């Protein structure tokens, strides 16, 4: 089953220490495709954010995604954000593994790492679409040693 959910309100308050109201949480948008032929689901900023020139910021979405075991959710910057506003993802492509969902550390909260490559400050309001995510199925080796390690934490937790 593939589906998006909001992270829990307690997790949201833990992740976003600024004084945002419950209304901010309630306005978090569940991703949708813009057209029937769109591959990507638009991801929005959960809170207002200001990114200075040459600065990188982690932007919370307030979302988590459940997917099939052999799926990965790839995140890219929206074309208009990259071209018109000189923004890029700090990690070029975000990779959300199936076991990131409901992990013990952060429920699988999806963050977008945006870098401002322009000369002017960029501001995004809560609800502004900043990235897109695409579900992709993948294959594994026929013969491999599979670890029994269980993900326990969030971003970058599978290794250095």
ABEGO torsion letter per residue (X at the ends): XBBBBBBBAAAAAAABABBBBAAAAAABBBBBBABAABABBBBBBABBBBBBBGBBBBBBAGBBBBBBAABBBBBBBBAAAAAAAGBBBAAGBBBBBAAABGBAAAGGBBBBBBBBABABBBBBBBGBBABBBBBBBBBBBABBBBBABBBABBBGAAEX
